[in-house]
Amino acid sequence: MSKEVSIIGSGFASLSASCYLAREGFDVTIYEKNNSVGGRARQLKKEGFTFDMGPSWYWMPDVFERFFADFDKSPSDYYQLDKLNPAYKVFFGNDENILIEDTLEKIYAAFEKEETGSSIQLKKFIAQAQSNYEIAIKDLVYRPGVSPLELVTPETIKKIGQFFSTISKDVRKEFKNKKLIQLLEFPVLFLGAKPSDTPSFYSFMNYADFGLGTWHPKGGMYKVIEGMESLARSLGVKIETNSAVEKINISNKIVSSITIDGKEIATDLVVSGADYHHSETLLDPKYRQYSESYWNKKTFAPSSLLFYIGFDKKLKNIHHHNLFFDVDFDAHAKEIYDEPKWPEEPLFYANFTSVTDPGSAPENCENGFFLVPIAPGLEDNEKLRENYFEKIMDRFEKLTNQKVREHILFKESFCVNDFIKDYNSYKGNAYGMANTLLQTAFLRPKLKSSKVKGLFFTGQLTVPGPGVPPSLISGKLVSGLIQKELL
């Protein structure tokens, strides 16, 4: 008789875990609190516009290929993938910007144009980053974080020093140009921590950026979710939406059932892809592994203030991905991590998928997704949101040399309160727990409960960390632990 597995949440990690477990013969049901699958990667459709509500960058295509290959499939069976050129544009001020294009040679040329001789340093830096990528993404991140010995390999021993230096130190040692420093420090923000707190080894993110490039699934990131959902259902996974799990019930320290709408549903195993802190609140206190003080002391990735905007015309001087670094990078980082508060002058990001994917907006229109990183746990209200909307629109209009406010058909916002309400996110964080030195690998919250048999966790608060590719990997890791224990 097959084992019943109940998976809480339907984000990337949960869908990934469901596929691996169903393939091995488990009877898998996903329970999703919202009315559609995807977790933070949901989709918003309004007046002919389509927005990815959460993740918008498709990096590390090899991780997606490896996931689908495990089921004798490929991404192309589910969605069309296009490499973006340029990958993104960075605005540093009026008429000051750098385009990051689609090959290393073009990127070397862009660096050289900015600072003579910098391409030589960049080649060395990227060679190191590629070496780290080969070790990390093809090996280390596929280990379940059970023991520190997982990190000890002949390759990592050679790189031990990189775990005790930081990205910021390494970059600033080799580069003096402020713009180039920001370009090289930017990718580790995907790991949810300041460059000055991120081990040098994580330079593999720079190889993911410059070496592997930035891609776009036609129709948006939600096409990946739809592909994974299709794969899961083909393997026999059942998916129940509008089904918020209210309690995980334990009998004799073993999972016995979950409660939804006051009704108990028997299960042999629970895998929670929901927020880890929230997942433990579904347990009686004696079965929780981590205290409130534990969570409060951890470094969490930022939350975000998001705007989804429909424009009634095509915009000028923009690309698919755009970064606005025209203010002090370090000051904003300090206001996220060191002295949490609403930033005085925030960096922000904007994407317009309609630039390269016309189907995401009506003809001669543009869909805009704007993101301001902020500290988790901040006060959130409409007045604050509107204040920051005006701040970023002032700068957006100035830096792109156009008026856009009068061309807004509608705007929707999403911030701390919504992350808490829709995703039960701890302090409204957007990306999980940061990958700092003391929050890496075996030092992260565990995939397997130490207090309850049959209870497991997956997603960006556990191993290997924040981001879409790590979430796919997290689903595989937790399924591997379950198989090892039960089969």
N, C-alpha and C positions, 0 to 999 in steps of 0.2 A: 504494500500500500504506500502510495507516494506521500511525502510530507507536505503539509499545508504551510505555505509561506505568505505572510501578510506584509506588504511593503507600504510604508507610510510616505506619501508624497510621490510626485511623478516628474521630478526634474531629471537632468541628465544622469546623475548617479543612480537614481532609483530605476530608471528605464534600463540602464546598462546592467545593473544587478539582476533585474527581472529576466532579461534575455539569457544571461549565463545560467541562472538557476533553472529556468524553464527547459533549457537545452539538456540539463542533467536530470530531468525527470521530476522536478519539484512541481507541485500544484501552486501556481503563483497568482496572487491577486494584489493589484495596486489600489490603494485608497487615497484619493486626492480630494482635499478640502474645497478647492475651487471648481469652477464649472468647466474647466478645460485642462488638458495635460500640459506639462512643461515647467511647472514651478516658476522660478524667476524668469525663465525663457518663454513666457507667454507672449501672445500676440494681441495687438490692439488694431481693430478695424473701425474706421469711421469716415463716412462721406466719401468713400472711394479711395481713402488713404490706408496704407498698411504699415504698422510699426512693430518692430521687435521691442518688447517692453523692457528687456534686460540685456543679456549678452549681445554684443553687436560686432565683435572681432572674431574672425575665424583664423586662428593661428595653429601651428603644429598639425598640418594636414595628415602627417604620418600617423598620429595617434588615432584619428578618425578612421584612416585606412586600416589600421591594425585592429580596431574594434570590429568593423564590419567583416574583415577577413576571417575573424574567429568564427563567423557564421557562414563562411563561403560566399560572402557578398562583398560589394564595394560601394563607396558613397554614390557612385554614378548610377547604381540601381535605384536610388531614392531621390537624388537631387543633382542639379547641374552646378558645378563648381567653377568659378572664374577667378583667375588671379588678377588683382587690382593693380592698375598702373595709372597714376601713382598710387602707392599703398596709402599714403596720407600726406597732408600738408600741415606744416607747423607755422603758426603766425607768432612772430616775436615783436611786432610793432608795425606801424604804418610802412608799407612797402618793404618790410623785412620779413621774409619767410623762406622756408626751405622745403623743397619737395623731396620726399623719400620715394624713390621709384622702385621698379620691380626686379632689379638685378644688383648684385654686389658691385659690379663695375660702375654702374651709374651712381650708386651711393658713395663709392670712393671718390668719384669726380665731384659730387656735391660737397663732400667734406673738404676736398682740396681747394675748391672755389672759395670756401669760407675761411680756410686757414692753410696756408702753404705748408706742405709736409705732413699734414694731419692724416692723409690717406695711408701713409706708411705705418703710423701708429695704429690706425683702425684695422689694417690687415692683420697685424699681430694680435690685436684684441679679439677680433672675430675668429682667428684660428684657435685661440684659447677657448673662446665661447663655444665653438663647434665641438672641440674635444670634450668640454663639459656636457654638452648636449648628448653626445654619443654615450657618455657614461650615465647621465641622469635619466633622460627620457627613454632610452632604449633598455635600461636595466634597473637603476635604483628605485625609480618611482613605481615599479611593478612589485615592490616588496611591501609586506603588510604592516610595517611599523611595530612589530612584536618585540624586536630585540635591537639594541644598539649595534650588535654584530652584523646586522644587515648592511650597515654602511661601510663595513671593513672589507675592502677588496683590494687587490694589487693596484688597481687604477686609482681608487680614492686615497690610498696611503700616499701616493705620489702628489696628491693635491690637498693634503691635510691643511697646509697653510691657508688655502682659500676659504676654509671654514672659519678662520679667525681674523680675516681681513674683511672689508666690506666693498660692495660695488662702488660706493661713493669714493672711497680712498683710492681704489684702483683706477677709476676713470680720471679723477683729478690729478693723479700722479702723471698720467700720460697726456692729458689734454688740458689746455689753458683757456680755450675759447668757450665762453659761457654758453653759447647756443649749442655747441657740439656736446658739451657736458650734459646739458638738459636732454638732448636727443638720446644719449647713451644711458642716462639714468631713468628715463621714462618707462621702458618696458617692465622694470621690476615693480612698478606700481600695480601691475596685474597680480602680483603676489601679496598685495595688501599691506606693504610696509614701506617705510622710508628707505631710500638707497643707502643712507648711512647706518641702517640697522639690518641690512640684507647681506648675508655672506657672499663673498666674491664668487663662490661656486655658481651662484644663480645667474652669472653672466650668460648662461645658456639661453636666457630669455632674449638676449641681444641677437643670438644666432637665429632663434625662432623668428625674430622681427626682420633683420636684414638678410639672413641667409635663406630662410624658407619662404618668406614673403607673407603678404596679407591677402586673404581669399574672401570670396563672397558666394554663399549658396544662392542661386537665383530664386527669388521669392522670400529671401531673408533667412535668418538663423532658425526661425521656426520650422523651416523645411527639414532641418536636421532632427528636431523633435518629432515631426510627423514621420520621418523615415524610421526612427528608433521605435516609435509607437507601432508602426506597421510591422516591423520585424518582430517586436514583442508579441503582438497579437498572432502573427503567423506561427509562433512557437507555443501558442496556447495560453499566453498571459491574459488574465481578465483585468479590466480596468473599470473602477467605479469612481466617477466624479461626484462632486457635491457630497462627499463622504468624509467628514472631519473625524479623526480618531480622538476620542475624549479620554480614554484610559487604556493603559496596557496592564492587563490583569495577570497576577503571578500566584502560583500555587506551589508550595514547597520549593521556592526559589527557582521555579521553572515557568516559562511563559505558558499561559493556558488559554488566553483569549484577548481580544480587543473589544472596546465598547464604542459603538457608533450610534448616535441618536438614542442613547439609553439601552441599546440592545447589545448583548454579548455575542461575539462571533468567535467560535473556537478556532484556534490556530496552533500549529506546532512551533513556528518560528516567527519572529518579527524582525524586519529590517527597516530601520527608520532612516529615510533620506530627508526627513524634515530637519529643521534647525536642532542641533544636538542638545542645547540647553532646554529648549521646549520639549524635546522628546523625553528627557529625564523628568520633566514635571508631570508627565503622564503616568509616572510610577509613584507608588507610595514612597515617602522620603527614605525609608530604610534601604531601598533598592537603588538609590541614586549613587553614582560613583563620584560625582564632582559637586562640591558645595557651591553656594552662591559666591563666597569669597574667592574660590578658584576662578570662576568665570570673570568676576570683576577685576581680577589682577591680570588677566590675559590681554594681549594686544590684539584688538580686532581690526579687521580691514575697515575702510571707510564705509559710511552710508553714502547716499547720493540724493541730490535734488534733481529730478528729471522733468523735462518738458517734452511733450509730443505735440508738434505744431504742423498744421496744414497751411501751406502758403498757396495763394491763387496765381502765382507766376513762377517762372524759372528764375533761380537766383544766380548772381554773378560771383566770380572769384572764389568759388568753393569746389571741393572735391567730395568724394564719398566719405572719407574720414578727415576730420580737421581738428587740430589741437591748438588751443589759444594759450600760449606761454608768454604773453606780453606783460605779465606781472611777476612778482617775486615768487619763484618756485619754492624756495626754502621757507619763506614766511607762511605760505599756505600749508606746507607740510607740517610746520610747527603747530598751526591752528587745528590740524587734524589729530596729531599724535601726542604732542607735548603739553599743550595748553588748550584743550578742546573748547572750541567756540565757533560761532558762525564767522567765516573768514572775512577780513576787511576787503581784500581784493582777490577773488578766487580765480584760479586757473579754471578753464572749462573745456569741454570736448563737444563737438557737434558732428553728427553724421546725417547724410542725405542719401539714402539708398537709391532714391529716384534718379540720381545722377548717372548711375550705371545700370539700374534695374527699373526701367520705366514703368513696369507693372505695379510698382508700389505707390504710385500717385496718379491722379487723373492727368490727362494730357495737358501739357504746359503748366503743370503745378509741381510743387516740391514738398516732400515730407521731411521735416526736421526733427531730429532727436537731439536734445541738448542735455548735458550731464555736468553737474557741479559736484565734485567730491567734497564731502563734509564729514566731520567726526560723528560716530554713532552716538546715540543717546541725547542728541540736542533737542531743545524745544522746537516744535514744528507747528506752524499755523499758516493760514492763508496770507496774512500780512507779510510774514517773512518770505514766503515763496514769491509773492508779487514783487517785493523789494529786490530780490536777487534776479528775478526775471528782467526787471528794468536795468539792473547793473550789467548783465551779460548782453542784453540787446543793445545797450549803448555802445559797448565795445565791439560787438559783432558788426553793427552797422558801420562803425568807424573803420575797422580793420578790413572789411570787405568792400568798403566804399559804395554803399547802397542803402536805401531806405527800405525796411522790410515790415515795420510794424503795421502799416496800413494795408499790407497784403496778407495779414493773418486771417484765415477763415475760422480757425478754432485753435485752442490750446488746452491740453490736459496736463496736469502735474501729478507727480508721485514722489513721496519723500518718506522720512523716518516713520511717521504714523502709519503709512500704507505698507511699508515693509513689515511692520509689526502685525498689522491687521491681516494682510493677505498671506504672509509667509511665516508668521510667528517668529520673526527674526529677532535675535537677542540684541537689544538696544537699537533695533532698526538697521543693523549692519547690512550692507549690500553684497559683500563678497566672502563672508566667513571670517576665519581667524588668520591673521597675518602669518607669513612664513619667515619669522625671525629665527636666529640661531637656536634659541631655547624653545621654539615652537615648530621644530622640524622633525619629520620622520617619527621615530619612536617617542618623541616628546609631545606629540599631539594627542588629543583625546582618542581613545582606542576604538578600533572597529568592532571589537567584541566586548560585551559587558563582563566585568569581573565579578558581578554580584548576582546575575540572573542567567541561568542557562537558557539558550534559545533566543537571546536578544542581541541584535547586532545593529551597527550604525554605518552610514555611508554618507558621502558628500563633502562639502568644502570646509567643514569644521574638523574633519578627521583626516586620515591619510589619503592621498599625499598632500592635499591643500587646495587653495582657492583657484577658480578658473574652470573653464569648460573641459579642456583636455584632462586635467587632473580628476574632474568629476567622473568622466568616462572610466578612467583607470580605477577610481575608488570603487565603482560598482563591480568591476572585475575582481578586485582584491577581496571585497567582503564575500563575494560568492565563492572564491577560492577557500577562504577560511571555513565557510559553512560546509563545503564539500569535504574538506579535510577532516572536519569533526564528525560528520554524519555518514559519509559514504564509504 
